């Protein structure tokens, strides 16, 4: 079975020219910035908009507009000398090939014209170089050697230009994508998002929320290259995909049937799939069947019942009936946090836990926890980051979003205080962290606990 991640697809398609932010770095931004930060509020607003089908429709409208005017071309130049001007390419697109209905076909014809023109110019340069060699009294080669030298020299000049033409490098896709956000197509309520996006796209980094829209826009010029031979596509962790991404994948595999697997309870990424309605809209209500697999084979009944209380509207989860100790909620002073966690970790390891995770909110907290614990736990302890390639036995210190999909005999939540987990979008992150526990769940907090933490019956007064 062919396998890839969506991030790998983005990197493969646009990562050679730009650095593409991944969803973990986007989530780090959202988890680490203050809500009062104007840029934070604008970016959240932009994420919600750019991940929607409405934004895809806007890109479709923009592409149609570019058929009539506004396409940005780059000239073909060697040093400061323009060989084929952008004005000439504009004339080809809007006059000579205007009868072609699609941007893709017009650009294909321009590419063929440019390659022919480059061949003609290369031959001219080759002849000029040969003539200069013949006229140079210091060059003692034969005619055949001079012709070969002239050919190599001309080829060296024109090879990058041919590559530019083959890859449609004569159109400025990023320039047009950026210009969209300053155009009249942007609804008035998103003018601030437009200004913010133009600032963000000035460098070489494409924010994660712009990566799929930019790729979709890029395909308007290059062609979608739909994979028609693929008959069945499986999407795992579907709750992590936005409506825009799912629509894009459907266009990429137009003849395939889809099996979409996910857990809406663990939808930790912002503005991604929140309900089954999006799937029904994408495929048509009559074309889909929804199977709810509600049996939980991971956690004890006590942990399942506890974590269900974290969510507002949880998807149904039914434990298999395996019982254990109730989750423990432990209030500590800040200066005692590391000491108490070491004590709990030692207790769990001594009682037979073979895998233990100290789960933190984000990368910064994970590093702080690792530094505080690494010399105090008498077992191998490992810091897990998004770049970690393999897991080892012992104790791991890991951010919550990287723990998704994993399970441990015991889980220690590093600090589930109100200060750390209070934004609504952090509710499912907290749920995901807690549900990594198979048998034991210890939740530490300094100050007030997170308002999302339900009080176990055993601890109610």
Steps between C-alpha positions, in 0.01 A plus 500: 500500500637840403523727805572868549410779738334820385803694625725289279274578204525874573878483535533299181285739296615839630781435749784529246437872462352589838516380859156367593395533863351179639183463706703444820676836468167666426354341813806608701429858394136474606587339833781741585365845409271716708141547387542876552767509227347666192703283262380190685135599458553584133680174432228291668241682290708432190543131582125455532443673166783344299406146603143539374336409171402865463867592463543231234210657309668840528819355347289356215352846440844661508637249246208575266576870534864437407390354167398854402768710669761510772722196436854577621785386272877498546740587220772260382830675559873429497677736734339835420401413145132417442461220244122455521310779671205461734305734270546253214366218718202711605419563131518127427268418791236770451508540121662216305360214711190673636271255323614218729247464784736393779803665657678166499477453122604859427806463720587167340501670159710786636746247643535332159548840333762602759693174461505551123616859542773394743621241247522770234684738734734225616596420141571868439721522810677180397581643155621829653729315742636285219572806287686667787708187555587484131602866507706456818864441396582354843253211468675213322217241489358331192162599354338198667649594838391863464146391407484271804633774727242744360220246546598433864524870578161579348339201671636613838334839451163368383458187718365700800263689270367174355447369852317822585273453198432131568392577858292803395742717692403789273178554698513656845253283691598623845479861381144444379403311817628789714328755277168325556503620860520863390227464238133591500412129516584494871181550706509808720498294820828337395697810400713466815569136410604615153751750639633246751540235228694735273744560786530128576571408137784748447757246613570146387262336751144403407274478808321166530156656445624644167681187380201306363330807348828605338550148359143493371555842338830376352317205343278748316803576283681167493197272487365288783670181379212298639588141588225317314645151539454507880175321585509501881636761739527465879529814709606444860469757780237669286405739780833676434398602146325823409204519259733660244752216529236230465355674194850522351565129563170410336601699189839328502337154492182562297420132430581355841277382778597624843527339841534780754604411855508740789398595851327836528574498873869543413464787255780708652591710195325830447213527247519137391214253470258543790203291385386245245311770308815591310535146370138495390547829316815372330370167371124545513284362778373212287853388411641449847459262785610584853610222734559602862751276673438592861681223687811622679765234549767733633407644837334365810134574560596755765723696261241485219224631727724774633625623162149500356424782744770722350310551174184704449343273242706181491463233238374180669775284654426167664773337712543123479458459874863484614525672837782673686574788732320830455693792347673713763487879496789640704538863601857611576700817551710607205829433674386147589376399154813322378556323834145367519507386138825311563337331799196399295714377211710291737185357656352403162824346373541303823145367469577347160423774245721424198422820310453841656439839343523843654273695266531877464303760311757620247867477402622768743330340799631160387860626499453660842357179642780291351767725650327488840465119499793355305744476790244397761334191352716188530379355170580588139311819415453632148397839361260457207475767231343504154843402362532186714519200267445215748375438852699322768393325818498680830352841574416743220429870534281601210266781382134401493455534124785253432352247743189461285481140378732371773421318824683456828447293814513820698451865409599797714356828384769754579291804589128513424437832669247761393790716384621227262171354369222760487430581133217304344724370222720340769218281632556219248875526548454430869264212417752351257778518758294326768375224271855380433489318835436125505491439877612805701428871458650763731404863431713764671413867519633811669247759612149442373439192283388538141125564479483207256599244764200318647515430871497120555218372720756374750632854549166685519420639841 
